[in-house]
Amino acid sequence: MAQFHSLLPVDEEGYYGHFGGAYIPEVLHKNISLLREAFYRYAADESFNRELDTLLRDYVGRPSPLYRANRLSEHYHTNIFLKREDLNHTGAHKINNALGSVLLAKRMGKTRIIAETGAGQHGVATATACALMGMECTVFMGATDVARQKPNVERMMMLGAKVEAVHSGNKTLKDATNEAIRYWCCNPDTYYVIGSTVGPHPYPEMVAHFQSVISKEIRKQLLSQTGSELPDYVIACIGGGSNAAGAFYHFINEHSVRLVAAEAAGLGVDTDKTAATMKTGSEGILHGSKTLVIQDSDGQITEPYSISAGLDYPGVGPLHSYLATSGRSEVIAITDRQALDAAFRLTQTEGIIPALESAHALGVLDVKRFNPDDTVVINLSGRGDKDMHTYMNFKNDYIL
């Protein structure tokens, strides 16, 4: 059988530099060991990859377009390309990993799936994959997010998933993840589909692998449209980091390509209402891996804040901690207001309503200056249907 080869800077124990690893309770050791074995086996398996590729093409609608945003490019005096993950079935990049993970679970003989979700897109994607493959699905979601992402909650329920509202802590993504892990410990026969490049090894590597189709397509599409596979910049938003890992994956070892990570500043990195982990965090253990974490001097997790449910997380995947601290990626913290400005600008210049998460990546255009001959690729990770209620709270600021 062919051997799996990762392009990521990760060792056999799941460390990216000194970030990563698997810090898990004893009850989960067998689960993680079996998952690691299955992932490396099937990631190199021809029939598994053929089935996944067919689903990505015929069910998801891949490849997603790489669109040159002409009016946006004119506004910013550079060449802006949008990777249209918002056009995927279910409306975001999350379906790439959900299908890969649930297909892997099926190969492992699992029938019960659990997941966590913040903005709801991973929950919808996982519920979709479970409906497709006849799996039982339970999604843990913070009660705050249940209220602000109602359309996605209703979609999950219609798809047959059970949505468990979590009322602990700040009732957001961190708390949903805590509850999912607790449930997993009590029910180790279930298969946990983690939605981002977080958690114990091999999850960060596995999620990045399933999302790497994004950058694989970008290279081919850029070659066709510009004559070169390599852009000058790739920009993506980061909460835990799955869409960014996918967008960066095939460019990590191409050092002429500058990687820009847009994280959520909330009300500002100098306030206590922020989710800018890489700007304000320090090393700690969160949800099974060593990474950068927003925490106090006693090591207690600080509640994060962002207008975006999908970026409202007090940590970041270990890959991104490594890329940021090693200097391979540039981290820019985008405030709520900057994200809103960018969202309405894209909508009113290109007719595309982005998810609030993706709007943070677009916000980089107002912070960083680009040259007229630069090729700038922005991963438009999701569409904004789910965020319309939030957008309409600010409509008087933007709509004449």
Contacts in CASP RR format, 6 or more apart in sequence:
PFRMAT RR
TARGET T0000
AUTHOR 0000-0000-0000
METHOD contacts of the structure
MODEL  1
MAQFHSLLPVDEEGYYGHFGGAYIPEVLHKNISLLREAFYRYAADESFNR
ELDTLLRDYVGRPSPLYRANRLSEHYHTNIFLKREDLNHTGAHKINNALG
SVLLAKRMGKTRIIAETGAGQHGVATATACALMGMECTVFMGATDVARQK
PNVERMMMLGAKVEAVHSGNKTLKDATNEAIRYWCCNPDTYYVIGSTVGP
HPYPEMVAHFQSVISKEIRKQLLSQTGSELPDYVIACIGGGSNAAGAFYH
FINEHSVRLVAAEAAGLGVDTDKTAATMKTGSEGILHGSKTLVIQDSDGQ
ITEPYSISAGLDYPGVGPLHSYLATSGRSEVIAITDRQALDAAFRLTQTE
GIIPALESAHALGVLDVKRFNPDDTVVINLSGRGDKDMHTYMNFKNDYIL
1 41 0 8 1.000
1 44 0 8 1.000
1 45 0 8 1.000
2 44 0 8 1.000
2 45 0 8 1.000
2 46 0 8 1.000
3 44 0 8 1.000
4 39 0 8 1.000
4 40 0 8 1.000
4 41 0 8 1.000
4 43 0 8 1.000
4 44 0 8 1.000
6 205 0 8 1.000
6 209 0 8 1.000
7 212 0 8 1.000
7 249 0 8 1.000
7 250 0 8 1.000
7 252 0 8 1.000
7 253 0 8 1.000
8 16 0 8 1.000
8 205 0 8 1.000
8 208 0 8 1.000
8 249 0 8 1.000
8 252 0 8 1.000
8 319 0 8 1.000
9 16 0 8 1.000
9 17 0 8 1.000
9 252 0 8 1.000
9 319 0 8 1.000
9 322 0 8 1.000
10 16 0 8 1.000
10 204 0 8 1.000
10 205 0 8 1.000
10 319 0 8 1.000
11 17 0 8 1.000
13 21 0 8 1.000
13 22 0 8 1.000
13 201 0 8 1.000
14 20 0 8 1.000
14 21 0 8 1.000
14 22 0 8 1.000
14 201 0 8 1.000
14 202 0 8 1.000
14 204 0 8 1.000
14 205 0 8 1.000
14 318 0 8 1.000
15 21 0 8 1.000
15 201 0 8 1.000
15 318 0 8 1.000
16 204 0 8 1.000
16 318 0 8 1.000
16 319 0 8 1.000
16 321 0 8 1.000
16 322 0 8 1.000
16 323 0 8 1.000
17 322 0 8 1.000
17 326 0 8 1.000
18 290 0 8 1.000
19 283 0 8 1.000
19 289 0 8 1.000
19 290 0 8 1.000
19 291 0 8 1.000
19 292 0 8 1.000
19 317 0 8 1.000
19 318 0 8 1.000
19 319 0 8 1.000
19 321 0 8 1.000
19 322 0 8 1.000
19 325 0 8 1.000
20 201 0 8 1.000
20 204 0 8 1.000
20 289 0 8 1.000
20 290 0 8 1.000
20 291 0 8 1.000
20 318 0 8 1.000
20 321 0 8 1.000
21 200 0 8 1.000
21 201 0 8 1.000
21 288 0 8 1.000
21 289 0 8 1.000
21 290 0 8 1.000
21 318 0 8 1.000
22 32 0 8 1.000
22 200 0 8 1.000
22 201 0 8 1.000
22 288 0 8 1.000
22 289 0 8 1.000
23 200 0 8 1.000
23 285 0 8 1.000
23 288 0 8 1.000
23 289 0 8 1.000
23 290 0 8 1.000
24 32 0 8 1.000
24 200 0 8 1.000
24 288 0 8 1.000
25 185 0 8 1.000
27 185 0 8 1.000
27 188 0 8 1.000
28 184 0 8 1.000
28 185 0 8 1.000
28 188 0 8 1.000
28 200 0 8 1.000
30 188 0 8 1.000
31 184 0 8 1.000
31 188 0 8 1.000
32 200 0 8 1.000
32 201 0 8 1.000
32 202 0 8 1.000
34 108 0 8 1.000
35 108 0 8 1.000
35 202 0 8 1.000
35 206 0 8 1.000
36 201 0 8 1.000
36 202 0 8 1.000
38 104 0 8 1.000
38 107 0 8 1.000
38 108 0 8 1.000
39 104 0 8 1.000
39 202 0 8 1.000
39 205 0 8 1.000
39 206 0 8 1.000
39 209 0 8 1.000
40 202 0 8 1.000
42 48 0 8 1.000
42 104 0 8 1.000
42 107 0 8 1.000
43 49 0 8 1.000
43 206 0 8 1.000
43 209 0 8 1.000
48 103 0 8 1.000
48 104 0 8 1.000
48 107 0 8 1.000
51 103 0 8 1.000
52 99 0 8 1.000
52 100 0 8 1.000
52 103 0 8 1.000
55 99 0 8 1.000
55 103 0 8 1.000
56 62 0 8 1.000
56 96 0 8 1.000
56 99 0 8 1.000
56 213 0 8 1.000
59 89 0 8 1.000
59 99 0 8 1.000
59 132 0 8 1.000
60 88 0 8 1.000
60 89 0 8 1.000
60 95 0 8 1.000
60 96 0 8 1.000
60 99 0 8 1.000
61 87 0 8 1.000
61 88 0 8 1.000
61 89 0 8 1.000
62 88 0 8 1.000
62 213 0 8 1.000
62 217 0 8 1.000
63 217 0 8 1.000
63 220 0 8 1.000
63 221 0 8 1.000
64 83 0 8 1.000
64 84 0 8 1.000
64 85 0 8 1.000
64 87 0 8 1.000
64 88 0 8 1.000
64 214 0 8 1.000
64 217 0 8 1.000
65 84 0 8 1.000
65 87 0 8 1.000
65 221 0 8 1.000
66 81 0 8 1.000
66 82 0 8 1.000
66 83 0 8 1.000
66 84 0 8 1.000
66 217 0 8 1.000
66 218 0 8 1.000
66 221 0 8 1.000
66 222 0 8 1.000
66 225 0 8 1.000
66 377 0 8 1.000
67 81 0 8 1.000
67 82 0 8 1.000
67 84 0 8 1.000
68 79 0 8 1.000
68 80 0 8 1.000
68 81 0 8 1.000
68 82 0 8 1.000
68 225 0 8 1.000
69 80 0 8 1.000
69 81 0 8 1.000
69 82 0 8 1.000
69 346 0 8 1.000
69 349 0 8 1.000
69 350 0 8 1.000
71 349 0 8 1.000
71 350 0 8 1.000
72 80 0 8 1.000
72 345 0 8 1.000
72 346 0 8 1.000
72 349 0 8 1.000
72 350 0 8 1.000
72 365 0 8 1.000
73 79 0 8 1.000
73 80 0 8 1.000
75 345 0 8 1.000
75 349 0 8 1.000
76 365 0 8 1.000
76 370 0 8 1.000
77 370 0 8 1.000
77 372 0 8 1.000
78 370 0 8 1.000
78 371 0 8 1.000
78 372 0 8 1.000
78 373 0 8 1.000
78 374 0 8 1.000
78 376 0 8 1.000
79 373 0 8 1.000
79 374 0 8 1.000
79 375 0 8 1.000
79 376 0 8 1.000
80 365 0 8 1.000
80 376 0 8 1.000
80 378 0 8 1.000
81 222 0 8 1.000
81 225 0 8 1.000
81 231 0 8 1.000
81 375 0 8 1.000
81 376 0 8 1.000
81 377 0 8 1.000
81 378 0 8 1.000
82 350 0 8 1.000
82 352 0 8 1.000
82 377 0 8 1.000
82 378 0 8 1.000
82 380 0 8 1.000
83 214 0 8 1.000
83 217 0 8 1.000
83 218 0 8 1.000
83 247 0 8 1.000
83 377 0 8 1.000
83 378 0 8 1.000
83 379 0 8 1.000
83 380 0 8 1.000
84 380 0 8 1.000
85 91 0 8 1.000
85 92 0 8 1.000
85 93 0 8 1.000
85 214 0 8 1.000
85 243 0 8 1.000
85 379 0 8 1.000
85 380 0 8 1.000
85 381 0 8 1.000
85 382 0 8 1.000
86 92 0 8 1.000
86 352 0 8 1.000
86 354 0 8 1.000
86 355 0 8 1.000
86 358 0 8 1.000
86 380 0 8 1.000
86 381 0 8 1.000
86 382 0 8 1.000
86 383 0 8 1.000
86 384 0 8 1.000
87 383 0 8 1.000
88 95 0 8 1.000
88 96 0 8 1.000
89 95 0 8 1.000
89 128 0 8 1.000
90 121 0 8 1.000
90 124 0 8 1.000
90 125 0 8 1.000
90 128 0 8 1.000
91 121 0 8 1.000
91 382 0 8 1.000
91 383 0 8 1.000
91 385 0 8 1.000
92 121 0 8 1.000
92 125 0 8 1.000
92 243 0 8 1.000
92 355 0 8 1.000
92 381 0 8 1.000
92 382 0 8 1.000
92 383 0 8 1.000
93 211 0 8 1.000
93 214 0 8 1.000
93 242 0 8 1.000
93 243 0 8 1.000
93 246 0 8 1.000
93 379 0 8 1.000
93 381 0 8 1.000
93 382 0 8 1.000
94 121 0 8 1.000
94 122 0 8 1.000
94 123 0 8 1.000
94 124 0 8 1.000
94 125 0 8 1.000
94 126 0 8 1.000
94 195 0 8 1.000
94 242 0 8 1.000
95 125 0 8 1.000
95 128 0 8 1.000
95 129 0 8 1.000
96 210 0 8 1.000
96 211 0 8 1.000
96 213 0 8 1.000
96 214 0 8 1.000
97 122 0 8 1.000
97 125 0 8 1.000
97 193 0 8 1.000
97 195 0 8 1.000
97 207 0 8 1.000
97 210 0 8 1.000
97 211 0 8 1.000
97 242 0 8 1.000
98 115 0 8 1.000
98 122 0 8 1.000
98 123 0 8 1.000
98 125 0 8 1.000
98 126 0 8 1.000
98 128 0 8 1.000
98 129 0 8 1.000
98 193 0 8 1.000
98 195 0 8 1.000
99 125 0 8 1.000
99 129 0 8 1.000
99 132 0 8 1.000
99 210 0 8 1.000
100 129 0 8 1.000
100 210 0 8 1.000
101 126 0 8 1.000
101 129 0 8 1.000
101 191 0 8 1.000
101 193 0 8 1.000
101 194 0 8 1.000
101 206 0 8 1.000
101 207 0 8 1.000
101 210 0 8 1.000
102 113 0 8 1.000
102 126 0 8 1.000
102 129 0 8 1.000
102 130 0 8 1.000
102 132 0 8 1.000
102 133 0 8 1.000
102 135 0 8 1.000
102 191 0 8 1.000
102 193 0 8 1.000
103 129 0 8 1.000
103 133 0 8 1.000
105 113 0 8 1.000
105 135 0 8 1.000
105 191 0 8 1.000
105 193 0 8 1.000
106 133 0 8 1.000
106 135 0 8 1.000
108 191 0 8 1.000
110 135 0 8 1.000
110 189 0 8 1.000
110 190 0 8 1.000
110 191 0 8 1.000
111 135 0 8 1.000
111 136 0 8 1.000
112 135 0 8 1.000
112 136 0 8 1.000
112 138 0 8 1.000
112 187 0 8 1.000
112 189 0 8 1.000
112 190 0 8 1.000
112 191 0 8 1.000
113 126 0 8 1.000
113 130 0 8 1.000
113 135 0 8 1.000
113 136 0 8 1.000
113 137 0 8 1.000
113 138 0 8 1.000
113 190 0 8 1.000
113 191 0 8 1.000
113 192 0 8 1.000
113 193 0 8 1.000
114 137 0 8 1.000
114 138 0 8 1.000
114 139 0 8 1.000
114 140 0 8 1.000
114 180 0 8 1.000
114 183 0 8 1.000
114 184 0 8 1.000
114 187 0 8 1.000
114 190 0 8 1.000
114 191 0 8 1.000
114 192 0 8 1.000
114 193 0 8 1.000
115 122 0 8 1.000
115 123 0 8 1.000
115 126 0 8 1.000
115 137 0 8 1.000
115 138 0 8 1.000
115 139 0 8 1.000
115 140 0 8 1.000
115 180 0 8 1.000
115 192 0 8 1.000
115 193 0 8 1.000
115 194 0 8 1.000
115 195 0 8 1.000
116 122 0 8 1.000
116 139 0 8 1.000
116 140 0 8 1.000
116 141 0 8 1.000
116 173 0 8 1.000
116 176 0 8 1.000
116 177 0 8 1.000
116 179 0 8 1.000
116 180 0 8 1.000
116 194 0 8 1.000
116 195 0 8 1.000
117 123 0 8 1.000
117 124 0 8 1.000
117 126 0 8 1.000
117 139 0 8 1.000
117 140 0 8 1.000
117 141 0 8 1.000
117 145 0 8 1.000
117 152 0 8 1.000
117 173 0 8 1.000
117 176 0 8 1.000
117 195 0 8 1.000
118 141 0 8 1.000
118 142 0 8 1.000
118 145 0 8 1.000
118 149 0 8 1.000
118 172 0 8 1.000
118 173 0 8 1.000
118 176 0 8 1.000
118 309 0 8 1.000
118 310 0 8 1.000
118 312 0 8 1.000
119 145 0 8 1.000
119 149 0 8 1.000
119 152 0 8 1.000
119 308 0 8 1.000
119 309 0 8 1.000
119 310 0 8 1.000
119 355 0 8 1.000
119 356 0 8 1.000
119 357 0 8 1.000
119 386 0 8 1.000
120 139 0 8 1.000
120 141 0 8 1.000
120 145 0 8 1.000
120 149 0 8 1.000
120 152 0 8 1.000
120 153 0 8 1.000
120 156 0 8 1.000
120 309 0 8 1.000
120 310 0 8 1.000
120 386 0 8 1.000
121 152 0 8 1.000
121 310 0 8 1.000
121 355 0 8 1.000
121 382 0 8 1.000
121 386 0 8 1.000
122 193 0 8 1.000
122 195 0 8 1.000
122 196 0 8 1.000
123 139 0 8 1.000
123 141 0 8 1.000
123 152 0 8 1.000
123 156 0 8 1.000
123 161 0 8 1.000
124 152 0 8 1.000
124 155 0 8 1.000
124 156 0 8 1.000
124 159 0 8 1.000
126 137 0 8 1.000
126 139 0 8 1.000
126 161 0 8 1.000
126 193 0 8 1.000
126 195 0 8 1.000
127 137 0 8 1.000
127 139 0 8 1.000
127 155 0 8 1.000
127 156 0 8 1.000
127 159 0 8 1.000
127 160 0 8 1.000
127 161 0 8 1.000
128 159 0 8 1.000
129 135 0 8 1.000
130 136 0 8 1.000
130 137 0 8 1.000
130 159 0 8 1.000
130 160 0 8 1.000
130 161 0 8 1.000
131 137 0 8 1.000
131 159 0 8 1.000
131 160 0 8 1.000
137 159 0 8 1.000
137 160 0 8 1.000
137 161 0 8 1.000
137 162 0 8 1.000
138 161 0 8 1.000
138 162 0 8 1.000
138 164 0 8 1.000
138 183 0 8 1.000
139 156 0 8 1.000
139 161 0 8 1.000
139 162 0 8 1.000
139 163 0 8 1.000
139 164 0 8 1.000
140 164 0 8 1.000
140 166 0 8 1.000
140 176 0 8 1.000
140 177 0 8 1.000
140 179 0 8 1.000
140 180 0 8 1.000
140 183 0 8 1.000
141 149 0 8 1.000
141 153 0 8 1.000
141 163 0 8 1.000
141 164 0 8 1.000
141 165 0 8 1.000
141 166 0 8 1.000
141 176 0 8 1.000
142 165 0 8 1.000
142 166 0 8 1.000
142 167 0 8 1.000
142 171 0 8 1.000
142 172 0 8 1.000
142 173 0 8 1.000
142 175 0 8 1.000
142 176 0 8 1.000
143 165 0 8 1.000
143 166 0 8 1.000
143 167 0 8 1.000
143 171 0 8 1.000
144 170 0 8 1.000
144 171 0 8 1.000
144 172 0 8 1.000
144 309 0 8 1.000
145 171 0 8 1.000
145 172 0 8 1.000
145 173 0 8 1.000
145 176 0 8 1.000
145 309 0 8 1.000
145 312 0 8 1.000
146 153 0 8 1.000
146 163 0 8 1.000
146 165 0 8 1.000
148 309 0 8 1.000
148 389 0 8 1.000
148 390 0 8 1.000
149 309 0 8 1.000
149 386 0 8 1.000
150 389 0 8 1.000
151 385 0 8 1.000
151 386 0 8 1.000
152 386 0 8 1.000
153 163 0 8 1.000
156 163 0 8 1.000
157 163 0 8 1.000
164 179 0 8 1.000
166 175 0 8 1.000
166 176 0 8 1.000
166 178 0 8 1.000
166 179 0 8 1.000
168 175 0 8 1.000
168 178 0 8 1.000
168 179 0 8 1.000
169 175 0 8 1.000
169 303 0 8 1.000
170 303 0 8 1.000
170 304 0 8 1.000
170 312 0 8 1.000
172 304 0 8 1.000
172 309 0 8 1.000
172 312 0 8 1.000
172 313 0 8 1.000
173 309 0 8 1.000
173 310 0 8 1.000
173 312 0 8 1.000
173 313 0 8 1.000
174 301 0 8 1.000
174 303 0 8 1.000
174 304 0 8 1.000
174 312 0 8 1.000
174 313 0 8 1.000
174 314 0 8 1.000
177 198 0 8 1.000
177 287 0 8 1.000
178 287 0 8 1.000
180 192 0 8 1.000
181 192 0 8 1.000
181 287 0 8 1.000
183 190 0 8 1.000
184 190 0 8 1.000
184 192 0 8 1.000
194 203 0 8 1.000
194 207 0 8 1.000
195 207 0 8 1.000
195 242 0 8 1.000
196 207 0 8 1.000
196 239 0 8 1.000
196 240 0 8 1.000
196 241 0 8 1.000
196 242 0 8 1.000
196 313 0 8 1.000
196 317 0 8 1.000
197 203 0 8 1.000
197 204 0 8 1.000
197 207 0 8 1.000
197 208 0 8 1.000
197 211 0 8 1.000
197 240 0 8 1.000
197 241 0 8 1.000
197 242 0 8 1.000
197 245 0 8 1.000
197 317 0 8 1.000
197 318 0 8 1.000
197 319 0 8 1.000
197 320 0 8 1.000
198 204 0 8 1.000
198 240 0 8 1.000
198 241 0 8 1.000
198 286 0 8 1.000
198 287 0 8 1.000
198 289 0 8 1.000
198 291 0 8 1.000
198 313 0 8 1.000
198 315 0 8 1.000
198 316 0 8 1.000
198 317 0 8 1.000
198 318 0 8 1.000
199 287 0 8 1.000
199 288 0 8 1.000
199 289 0 8 1.000
199 317 0 8 1.000
200 287 0 8 1.000
200 288 0 8 1.000
200 289 0 8 1.000
201 289 0 8 1.000
204 245 0 8 1.000
204 289 0 8 1.000
204 317 0 8 1.000
204 318 0 8 1.000
204 319 0 8 1.000
207 242 0 8 1.000
207 245 0 8 1.000
208 242 0 8 1.000
208 245 0 8 1.000
208 246 0 8 1.000
208 249 0 8 1.000
208 319 0 8 1.000
211 242 0 8 1.000
211 243 0 8 1.000
211 245 0 8 1.000
211 246 0 8 1.000
211 249 0 8 1.000
212 245 0 8 1.000
212 246 0 8 1.000
212 249 0 8 1.000
212 250 0 8 1.000
213 246 0 8 1.000
214 243 0 8 1.000
214 246 0 8 1.000
214 247 0 8 1.000
214 249 0 8 1.000
214 379 0 8 1.000
215 234 0 8 1.000
215 246 0 8 1.000
215 247 0 8 1.000
215 248 0 8 1.000
215 249 0 8 1.000
215 250 0 8 1.000
215 251 0 8 1.000
216 249 0 8 1.000
216 250 0 8 1.000
218 231 0 8 1.000
218 234 0 8 1.000
218 247 0 8 1.000
218 250 0 8 1.000
218 377 0 8 1.000
219 229 0 8 1.000
219 230 0 8 1.000
219 250 0 8 1.000
219 251 0 8 1.000
220 229 0 8 1.000
222 228 0 8 1.000
222 229 0 8 1.000
222 230 0 8 1.000
222 231 0 8 1.000
222 375 0 8 1.000
222 377 0 8 1.000
223 229 0 8 1.000
226 375 0 8 1.000
228 375 0 8 1.000
230 251 0 8 1.000
230 254 0 8 1.000
230 256 0 8 1.000
230 257 0 8 1.000
231 251 0 8 1.000
231 257 0 8 1.000
231 375 0 8 1.000
231 376 0 8 1.000
231 377 0 8 1.000
232 256 0 8 1.000
232 257 0 8 1.000
232 258 0 8 1.000
232 370 0 8 1.000
232 371 0 8 1.000
232 374 0 8 1.000
232 375 0 8 1.000
232 376 0 8 1.000
233 257 0 8 1.000
233 258 0 8 1.000
233 259 0 8 1.000
233 260 0 8 1.000
233 370 0 8 1.000
233 374 0 8 1.000
233 375 0 8 1.000
233 376 0 8 1.000
233 377 0 8 1.000
234 247 0 8 1.000
234 248 0 8 1.000
234 251 0 8 1.000
234 257 0 8 1.000
234 258 0 8 1.000
234 259 0 8 1.000
234 260 0 8 1.000
234 377 0 8 1.000
234 379 0 8 1.000
235 260 0 8 1.000
235 262 0 8 1.000
235 361 0 8 1.000
235 364 0 8 1.000
235 376 0 8 1.000
235 377 0 8 1.000
235 378 0 8 1.000
235 379 0 8 1.000
236 243 0 8 1.000
236 244 0 8 1.000
236 246 0 8 1.000
236 247 0 8 1.000
236 248 0 8 1.000
236 260 0 8 1.000
236 261 0 8 1.000
236 262 0 8 1.000
236 361 0 8 1.000
236 378 0 8 1.000
236 379 0 8 1.000
236 381 0 8 1.000
237 243 0 8 1.000
237 244 0 8 1.000
237 261 0 8 1.000
237 262 0 8 1.000
237 263 0 8 1.000
237 264 0 8 1.000
237 311 0 8 1.000
237 334 0 8 1.000
237 357 0 8 1.000
237 358 0 8 1.000
237 359 0 8 1.000
237 360 0 8 1.000
237 361 0 8 1.000
237 379 0 8 1.000
237 381 0 8 1.000
238 244 0 8 1.000
238 261 0 8 1.000
238 262 0 8 1.000
238 263 0 8 1.000
238 278 0 8 1.000
238 311 0 8 1.000
238 316 0 8 1.000
238 320 0 8 1.000
239 263 0 8 1.000
239 264 0 8 1.000
239 275 0 8 1.000
239 277 0 8 1.000
239 310 0 8 1.000
239 311 0 8 1.000
239 313 0 8 1.000
239 315 0 8 1.000
239 316 0 8 1.000
239 357 0 8 1.000
240 313 0 8 1.000
240 315 0 8 1.000
240 316 0 8 1.000
240 317 0 8 1.000
240 320 0 8 1.000
241 316 0 8 1.000
241 317 0 8 1.000
241 319 0 8 1.000
241 320 0 8 1.000
243 357 0 8 1.000
243 379 0 8 1.000
243 381 0 8 1.000
244 261 0 8 1.000
244 320 0 8 1.000
244 379 0 8 1.000
245 319 0 8 1.000
245 320 0 8 1.000
246 379 0 8 1.000
247 377 0 8 1.000
247 379 0 8 1.000
248 259 0 8 1.000
248 323 0 8 1.000
248 329 0 8 1.000
251 257 0 8 1.000
251 259 0 8 1.000
252 259 0 8 1.000
252 323 0 8 1.000
252 328 0 8 1.000
258 330 0 8 1.000
259 323 0 8 1.000
259 328 0 8 1.000
259 329 0 8 1.000
259 330 0 8 1.000
260 329 0 8 1.000
260 330 0 8 1.000
260 331 0 8 1.000
260 332 0 8 1.000
260 364 0 8 1.000
260 368 0 8 1.000
261 278 0 8 1.000
261 320 0 8 1.000
261 323 0 8 1.000
261 324 0 8 1.000
261 329 0 8 1.000
261 330 0 8 1.000
261 331 0 8 1.000
261 332 0 8 1.000
262 332 0 8 1.000
262 333 0 8 1.000
262 334 0 8 1.000
262 360 0 8 1.000
262 361 0 8 1.000
262 363 0 8 1.000
262 364 0 8 1.000
263 275 0 8 1.000
263 276 0 8 1.000
263 277 0 8 1.000
263 278 0 8 1.000
263 279 0 8 1.000
263 311 0 8 1.000
263 316 0 8 1.000
263 331 0 8 1.000
263 332 0 8 1.000
263 333 0 8 1.000
263 334 0 8 1.000
263 360 0 8 1.000
264 274 0 8 1.000
264 275 0 8 1.000
264 276 0 8 1.000
264 304 0 8 1.000
264 306 0 8 1.000
264 307 0 8 1.000
264 308 0 8 1.000
264 311 0 8 1.000
264 312 0 8 1.000
264 333 0 8 1.000
264 334 0 8 1.000
264 336 0 8 1.000
264 339 0 8 1.000
264 360 0 8 1.000
265 274 0 8 1.000
265 275 0 8 1.000
265 276 0 8 1.000
265 279 0 8 1.000
265 333 0 8 1.000
265 334 0 8 1.000
265 335 0 8 1.000
265 336 0 8 1.000
265 338 0 8 1.000
266 273 0 8 1.000
266 274 0 8 1.000
266 275 0 8 1.000
266 276 0 8 1.000
266 305 0 8 1.000
266 306 0 8 1.000
266 307 0 8 1.000
266 335 0 8 1.000
266 336 0 8 1.000
267 273 0 8 1.000
267 274 0 8 1.000
267 305 0 8 1.000
267 335 0 8 1.000
267 336 0 8 1.000
268 274 0 8 1.000
268 276 0 8 1.000
268 333 0 8 1.000
268 335 0 8 1.000
269 276 0 8 1.000
269 279 0 8 1.000
269 280 0 8 1.000
269 333 0 8 1.000
272 302 0 8 1.000
272 305 0 8 1.000
273 305 0 8 1.000
274 280 0 8 1.000
274 294 0 8 1.000
274 304 0 8 1.000
274 305 0 8 1.000
274 306 0 8 1.000
274 333 0 8 1.000
275 294 0 8 1.000
275 304 0 8 1.000
275 305 0 8 1.000
275 306 0 8 1.000
275 311 0 8 1.000
275 312 0 8 1.000
275 313 0 8 1.000
275 314 0 8 1.000
276 294 0 8 1.000
276 333 0 8 1.000
277 292 0 8 1.000
277 293 0 8 1.000
277 294 0 8 1.000
277 304 0 8 1.000
277 313 0 8 1.000
277 314 0 8 1.000
277 315 0 8 1.000
277 316 0 8 1.000
278 292 0 8 1.000
278 316 0 8 1.000
278 320 0 8 1.000
278 321 0 8 1.000
278 324 0 8 1.000
278 331 0 8 1.000
279 331 0 8 1.000
279 333 0 8 1.000
280 294 0 8 1.000
281 292 0 8 1.000
281 293 0 8 1.000
281 294 0 8 1.000
281 295 0 8 1.000
281 315 0 8 1.000
282 292 0 8 1.000
282 293 0 8 1.000
282 295 0 8 1.000
283 290 0 8 1.000
283 291 0 8 1.000
283 292 0 8 1.000
283 293 0 8 1.000
284 290 0 8 1.000
284 291 0 8 1.000
284 292 0 8 1.000
284 293 0 8 1.000
284 295 0 8 1.000
284 299 0 8 1.000
285 291 0 8 1.000
285 293 0 8 1.000
286 293 0 8 1.000
286 301 0 8 1.000
286 314 0 8 1.000
286 315 0 8 1.000
289 317 0 8 1.000
289 318 0 8 1.000
290 318 0 8 1.000
291 315 0 8 1.000
291 316 0 8 1.000
291 317 0 8 1.000
291 318 0 8 1.000
291 321 0 8 1.000
292 315 0 8 1.000
292 316 0 8 1.000
292 321 0 8 1.000
292 324 0 8 1.000
292 325 0 8 1.000
293 301 0 8 1.000
293 314 0 8 1.000
293 315 0 8 1.000
294 301 0 8 1.000
294 302 0 8 1.000
294 304 0 8 1.000
294 314 0 8 1.000
294 315 0 8 1.000
295 301 0 8 1.000
295 302 0 8 1.000
295 314 0 8 1.000
296 302 0 8 1.000
301 314 0 8 1.000
302 314 0 8 1.000
303 314 0 8 1.000
304 312 0 8 1.000
304 313 0 8 1.000
304 314 0 8 1.000
304 315 0 8 1.000
305 312 0 8 1.000
306 312 0 8 1.000
306 336 0 8 1.000
307 336 0 8 1.000
307 339 0 8 1.000
307 340 0 8 1.000
307 356 0 8 1.000
307 390 0 8 1.000
308 339 0 8 1.000
308 355 0 8 1.000
308 356 0 8 1.000
308 357 0 8 1.000
308 359 0 8 1.000
308 360 0 8 1.000
308 387 0 8 1.000
309 356 0 8 1.000
310 356 0 8 1.000
310 357 0 8 1.000
311 356 0 8 1.000
311 357 0 8 1.000
311 360 0 8 1.000
320 329 0 8 1.000
322 328 0 8 1.000
323 329 0 8 1.000
324 331 0 8 1.000
332 364 0 8 1.000
332 367 0 8 1.000
332 368 0 8 1.000
334 342 0 8 1.000
334 360 0 8 1.000
334 363 0 8 1.000
334 364 0 8 1.000
334 367 0 8 1.000
338 360 0 8 1.000
338 363 0 8 1.000
338 366 0 8 1.000
338 367 0 8 1.000
339 356 0 8 1.000
339 359 0 8 1.000
339 360 0 8 1.000
339 362 0 8 1.000
339 363 0 8 1.000
340 359 0 8 1.000
340 391 0 8 1.000
340 394 0 8 1.000
340 397 0 8 1.000
340 398 0 8 1.000
341 363 0 8 1.000
341 366 0 8 1.000
342 354 0 8 1.000
342 359 0 8 1.000
342 360 0 8 1.000
342 362 0 8 1.000
342 363 0 8 1.000
342 365 0 8 1.000
342 366 0 8 1.000
343 353 0 8 1.000
343 354 0 8 1.000
343 356 0 8 1.000
343 359 0 8 1.000
343 362 0 8 1.000
343 391 0 8 1.000
344 391 0 8 1.000
344 398 0 8 1.000
344 399 0 8 1.000
345 362 0 8 1.000
346 352 0 8 1.000
346 353 0 8 1.000
346 354 0 8 1.000
346 359 0 8 1.000
346 362 0 8 1.000
347 353 0 8 1.000
347 354 0 8 1.000
348 398 0 8 1.000
352 380 0 8 1.000
352 383 0 8 1.000
353 383 0 8 1.000
353 384 0 8 1.000
353 385 0 8 1.000
353 388 0 8 1.000
353 391 0 8 1.000
354 362 0 8 1.000
354 380 0 8 1.000
354 382 0 8 1.000
354 383 0 8 1.000
354 384 0 8 1.000
355 381 0 8 1.000
355 382 0 8 1.000
355 383 0 8 1.000
355 384 0 8 1.000
355 386 0 8 1.000
355 387 0 8 1.000
356 384 0 8 1.000
356 387 0 8 1.000
356 390 0 8 1.000
357 381 0 8 1.000
357 382 0 8 1.000
358 378 0 8 1.000
358 379 0 8 1.000
358 380 0 8 1.000
358 381 0 8 1.000
358 382 0 8 1.000
358 384 0 8 1.000
361 378 0 8 1.000
361 379 0 8 1.000
361 380 0 8 1.000
361 381 0 8 1.000
362 378 0 8 1.000
362 380 0 8 1.000
364 378 0 8 1.000
365 376 0 8 1.000
365 378 0 8 1.000
370 376 0 8 1.000
384 391 0 8 1.000
END
